[in-house]
Amino acid sequence: MNDPRSAEVQSRLRRIRSFQAMLDVEVKELESLLTSDEDIDFRKGERWVSTAEVSRITGFDPSTITRKAVKGEIVARRIGGRWKFPKSKIDDLSLFKECPEISG
């Protein structure tokens, strides 16, 4: 005989395991940031901003910024499933130095 409480407990366990898997991915992503050899060190207090903020500052379309981030053509990191960009690179527009259709 199926106990309704057993089904509820199993359902809750599945949700918790799913959430735990998402957290594991997030932890690995953050750990990779701490071990990265890139020029910009996330640990040194660099301010990172969102795609929307980059768009607001530069006037470039958010989809262009995201596309360049995905291709690795501009300095960016995925943090919590969202693209983040170093503010210092945006301020001097060196973020876009490798993007002829943006910078040129």
Buried (B, 14 or more C-beta within 10 A) or exposed (E): EEEEEEEEEEEEEEEEEEEEEEEEEEEEBEEEBEEEEEEBEBEEEEEBBBBEBBBEBBEBEBEBBBEBBEEEBBBBBEBEEEBBBBBBBBEEEBBBBEBEEBEE
